[in-house]
Amino acid sequence: MIIDRLVELAIVFVGVYAAFALNAHQIHRQQQQRRAQILAYLEKGAVAAAERLKHVTTNYDRNTNQFLDQLAKGQMPEITPISWASSYNPNENAWLLQAGGLELLDIETIARMRELDTAASTGLATMAHYQTLSDQLIAPHLGDGRSFFYDPSTKQLRKEYAQYPAILQEGSVILHDITQKTDQLVAQLRVEQGYHP
C-alpha cells in the first residue's frame, strides 16, 4: 500500500515536473524567437540608416569643404540657410526596449542603442538651435546680395556671420559622430546574432 502511494506520488511528481519543463522550454523558445525578430528589425533599420547617413555626410562634407575653400580664396561663396530636416525619432527604439527588449537583448547592444540615441538627440538639438538662428539672421536677407554677408574690401564674412563656417564644420562633426555610432550599433547587432559582417 505504501509502495503504491509512493509510486503514485512519483508519477505525479514526474508529470508535474515534465509539465513545468515543457512550459519553460516553450517560453524560452518564444523568447528566442522574439529576440531574433527584434534583432532582425533593429539591424534592418540600422543598416538603412547607416547607408542614408553615409550619403548625407558625403554630400554635406563636399558642400562644406567647397564653401571653406572658396572662402579661403576670397571668393565670397554664397551663404545658404542652415536646414537640418531629420526623421529621427528618439522614441522609435524606446518602445522596443519597453516591449521586452531590455530583458532579451545583450547589455552591450542596449548600450550602443543608448549611445546612438544620445548622439543623435544632442547633435540634432544643437543644429536645430543653429537652424533657428539661420532662420532669423540669414533667410530674411538672402535677396540682399553677398555684400550683406561679406565685407567687400576684405572679402571675408562680416562679424555677425563670422561663426557660419564653424557652424558648418560642427555639423560635419555631428554627422560623423552619428554615422560612427550607427556603424557600431550595426556591428554589435550582428555580433549578438552570431555572425560578423
Secondary structure as GFF3:
##gff-version 3
##sequence-region A 1 197
A	DSSP	alpha_helix	2	72	.	.	.	ID=ss1
A	DSSP	alpha_helix	91	96	.	.	.	ID=ss2
A	DSSP	pi_helix	97	101	.	.	.	ID=ss3
A	DSSP	alpha_helix	102	104	.	.	.	ID=ss4
A	DSSP	alpha_helix	107	137	.	.	.	ID=ss5
A	DSSP	three_ten_helix	139	144	.	.	.	ID=ss6
A	DSSP	three_ten_helix	146	148	.	.	.	ID=ss7
A	DSSP	beta_strand	150	151	.	.	.	ID=ss8
A	DSSP	beta_strand	156	157	.	.	.	ID=ss9
A	DSSP	three_ten_helix	159	161	.	.	.	ID=ss10
A	DSSP	alpha_helix	164	193	.	.	.	ID=ss11
###
